[in-house]
Amino acid sequence: MAILLNEENPLHASPALYVVATPLGNRLDISLRALAVLRVVGTIAAEDTRHSLRLLDAHGINAKMLALHEHNEQEGATRIIALLEAGQHVALITDAGTPAVSDPGARLVARVQEAGFPVVPVPGACAAIAALSASGLAAAHFHFHGFLPPKPTARRTTLEGLRGIDAALVFYEAPHRVLETVEDLAAVLEPERELVFARELTKLFEQIARMPLGAALEWLRADPNRQRGEFVLLVGPAPQSEGLPPEAERVLKLLLAELPLKTAARLAAEITGAAKNALYELGLRLKA
């Protein structure tokens, strides 16, 4: 598909949906390409049109707007496809960051693709990537989960399922739930793991703090201001027992909850291929 690569018209030759990243907070964090696209598309679909209007006004952009959020995404997709069929280009933005990453947009993108129109990413700010880049975590991999379930039982069950992943875990959290979420992180995961609070990224009260998970609750409670703002929570991988892969340790812990140590170590060795003696020694330490 041909693309016109000039500043006057930075669009595909045929109608397309542009998934445009917008700033997390600092209005300067928007790309030249994003501004060029937003200035020339026929319609901009926004999660909250009133919120997005402030950003557009700041950059002198006058555009027809359409609300597209989690409650009307299917209906909005139908309207946007009709605009594309009529020959318009459409941009999709969210309140902050990259659309369809823990925000509305994925169902719209799928519908537009199914209708045969191109979907064009216009990359930029993303809270998860910004937090990772400044976290200081040295993990080779990361697992982006987004928002955990709001109810405690479901949240802890989800965390139990994530604890064996050998990667940094990345969560989004709202201020009114951050305390109880950190309580559950501390209850389910190993206290030696590192936890990074990335709060109010790119905004006036931005704060990034790294500490052992076991110390996180005390830090959070020490100052009520630390519980304010939008959060990215990053949890480092579990500390590895020497000679044992993380999966072997996870399997052993699950078996120890139901079986005697000797039996659990033998079965964990058969399941994972790890050394039985090393698993037995780890089991002794865990029981202690």
N, C-alpha and C positions, 0 to 999 in steps of 0.2 A: 504494500500500500504506500503510495507516494506521500511524503510529508513536505510541507512548505516550511523551510527553515529560514524565515526572515522575520525581523522584529515586527513588521506591520501585520503579518498574518501567520502566526506560528502554529497553524492547524493542519490537520490532515486534509487531503484534497476532497474527501467525502465526509459526511457527518459522523461524529464520534463522541463518545463520553470520555471526559477528562477527569481522572481521579486526582485531585489537587490537594497536596499537603499544605496546611496553613500553620502559623506560629502557635506554640504552646502558650505563650504569654507575651514575649517581647515582639512587637510588631515588625521589627527589623528582620526577624528570622523568616522571611519569605523570599523565595527565589525570584530572580528576574524573569525566568520562564513562567513561573506561576502567575506573576502580575500580567505578563503579556497575554497569557491564555484567558485569564479572568476578564481582561479588558475587551476581548473580541468575541467571546462565545455569545450565543443568543440568550441562554438562560443559565443561571447558577442555582443548583439545588443545594440547600443548606439544612443542617440539622435544626438550627434555630436561626431563623432569618433576621430577627432583631439583633442577636448577638453578632452574627456575621456582617450585618450592615455597618457596624462600627469599624470593622477592619477594612471593608471596602471603601467607606467614606474617608478613612485615613489615607488611602492611596488614590483617592479621586476616581474611583470606579463606580459608574452608574450602570446597573444591570438589572434586567428582569430576574426576579427571584421566585423560587418555588420551595416550599417546605418539604423536606424528606427526613423522617425520623423513624424510630422503631415501631411506632404505632400505625404508620401509613405507608410503609415501604413498598408493599405490593401495589397499592393504588398509585403511589408516586411513580413507580417503575412503568406502569402502563402509560401515564402521562408523558414521561420522558421518552419512551419509545415512540410515542406519537409525534413528539417534537423532532426526533431524529428522522422519522419517516417523512416529515415535512421539509427536511433539508437543514435543520438547525444543528449547530454544535452545542453541547451541554457540558457544563462543569459540575462536579460534585465536590463539596467541601463539608467539613465537620466543624464542631465548635472549636477544636484545637487539635493539631497534629494530623495524622494520616487517616483518611476515611477507611472504614471497613476493618480497622484494627481495634477491636473492642469498642467499636462504634458502628452505627448503621452504614450500609453500603454494599455488603457482600451479596445480598439477594438482588439488589438492583444490578450490580455488575453481571451476575449470572443471567438475569433476564435479558440484558442488553446483548450479551454474547450470543445467547440463544436466538435472538432476533436477527443476528447476522451483522451487527455493527461493531466496529473496533472500540476497544477500551484502552485508553492511553494513560499510563501512570505519569504524574508530574511530581517527582519525589521531593521530600523536604523533611520538616520536623516530625519526629516520632519520639514520644516520651520514653518508651522502653529502650531504644537505641541510645538516646541522649544519656539516660541514667547509667546504662552499661558502660558507656565510654568514659564516664567520670567516677565509676564505682571503685576502681582499684582491685576488683576481683580478677584473679588470674585463671579462672576456669577456662578450659579449652572450648567448651560448648555452653550454650544456654537454652533453656526451655521456657518459652513464653506462654504463660497460662492466662494472663489477663485477670479479670475479676474472679475471686473465689465466691462460692455460694454464700448468701447472706445469713443463712441459718446455721447455728453452731454445729449441729450433728452432721449436716451435709458438708460443711467446711472441713471438719476434722477427717471425715471419710475421704474427701478429695485429697487432703494433705497426706494421708496414709498411702494413697495410691501414687503420690509423687515422690515420696521419700527415697525410693530406690533409684531414681534417675541420677546418673552421674553427670550432672551439669548444674550450672547456676539456674535457679528458679526465679522467674520474673513475674511479679504480680502487680496489678493496679489495685488501689484501694481508696475509698472515700474517707474524709476525716471523721465522720460519725461512727465508722466501723473499724478504724485502724487499731484502736486499743485491743478490742476483742480478737481481731485477726492476729495480732502479734502474740496475744495470750495463747492462741491455738498453735501458732508456729512453734512457740517455746514448749508447748505440751507434747507435740507430736514429733518434732525434729530434734536432732542432737544439739545440745547446748554449745558445743565447740564450733558449730558452723558459724560463718560470718554472715551478718545481716547488714545490709546497707539501706538506710532511709534516704530516698531522693524525693524531696518535698518542694512543691511550688517551683518546678524547674523553669528557668529563664525569667522568673518574676521577681518582684522586689524582695521578697523574703525567702528566696531560694536557699535550701539547706541540703547538704549531702554529708551524711555521717555513717561511718562504718564501725562495727563493734561485734563482739561475740553475741550470738543469739541469746545466750544465757543472761547477758547484761541489758538486753534491749528493753525489757519492760520497765526496769528501774530508770533507764535513760528517758523513756517516753513519758513516764509519770512525773519526772522531776520538774518539768516545765510544761504547763498546759499549752503554751504556744507551739510546742513540738507536735501537737496533735491536730494542728490546723493545716488546711490546704489539701491539694490533691497529691497523692502519694504514688511513687513507684517503690515497691519493696523488692529487693534482690537478696536471695539467700544462696550462699555459696554451697558447693557440693559437700556431702558428708565426708569427714576425715576418713581416709582409707586405712584399714588395718594392714600392716605390712604383709605382703605376699598374698593378700586376698582381694579379689575384685569386689566392687560395691554390691553386685548382684548376689554374690555368695553370702555376704554379711546380711543382706536383706532377707534372704531365704532362711538363714539360720535364726534370725530374730523371730520370724513368723512361726517357725517350727518350735522354738523354745517356749512360745506362749501356750503350747498344747502338749509337748512331749518332754521326757527326761533329756538331760544334756547329751548323754552318750548316743541315744537314738536320733536326736535332732542333728548332731554333728555328722553321723553316718549318712542320714538321708540328704542333708544339705550337700555333702560331698558327692553323692550319687547324682543329685539333680544338677549341680553346677560344675562338677569336675574339679573343684578346689580341693586342696589337701585336707584330709580328715583331721589330722593332728592339729593343724593351724586353726581349723574351725572349732575343735574341742577347746583349745587354749583361749580362743576368743570368747567362747561360751562361758568359760570360767570367769573371765573378766566382766562379762555382761552381768552374770549372776551376782558377782561381788558388788 
